[in-house]
C-alpha cells in the first residue's frame, strides 16, 4: 500500500511539469492542411443536409397528409363515392 501511495504522489508531483514543457513548443497558427481538412468536413456535412431536409419534408407531408388519404380510401371502400 505504501508503494502505491508513493507512486501516486510521484506522478502527481511530476505529471504537470511534462504538460508545461509540452506547451512551450506550441504554435497558435493553423496550417493550410488543417484548413483544407476543415473545409472538406464542412463540404461533406453541407451536402448531407440537403437530402436530410428533403426526406424530412416528405416525412412531414406523409404524416400529416396520411389522415386525409386514409379518410378518402375509407369512403371509397364504404361505397360512399365523393
N, C-alpha and C positions, 0 to 999 in steps of 0.2 A: 504494500500500500504506500510505503514511503517513496519507493522508486517511481510510482505512478504520479504522486503529488509533485515530486521533484521534476519529472518530465513535463508536467503541465505548467509548472512555474517557469521552466526554462523556455518553453515555447511561447508563453505569454510575454516573457521579458524580451526575447529576441525576435519574435514574429513581426512586430510593427516596423522594426528597422529595415527589414527586407522590403517592405512596401514603400517606405520612404526613399530607399535607394532606387527602386524601380521608377519612381515618379519623377526623378530628376532628368531622365533621358527622354521624357515625353514631349512631343511637339503638339501644338494646337492646330496646325493647318491640316486640311484634309487633302488627300492626294486625288489625282484625276481618276484613278481606278475606283476609288470609293464612290465618287460622284457618278461614274458610269454605272456602277452596280446599283446604287440607289435609284437612278433613272430607269434601269431595267426592271427593278421591283415595282416601281410606280407604273410603268407601262403594263406589266402583267396584271396588276390589281385593277388598273383602269379598264383594260379590255375584258376583265371578268365582271365588271359592274354592269355593263350593257346587257349581256344575256340574263343576268340575275334580275334586272329591272323588268325585262320583257316577260320572263317567267312569272315574276311576282304579279305583274298586271294581269296576265292570263289567269292566274290562280284566283285573284280577287274577283275577276269578272265571272269565272265559273262558280265561285262560292256564292256570290250574291245574285247571279243570274240563274242558278240551278232551281230555285223555288218556282220561278216563272215558267221555265221549261217543263218542270215536273207537273205543274198545275195544268198546262196545256195538254200534256200527254194523258193525264188522268181524265180530262174532259173528253178526249178522243176515244179512250177505251170505254168510258161510261156511256157512250152513244150520244153525247151532247156536243155536236159539232158547232163551232162558233160561227 
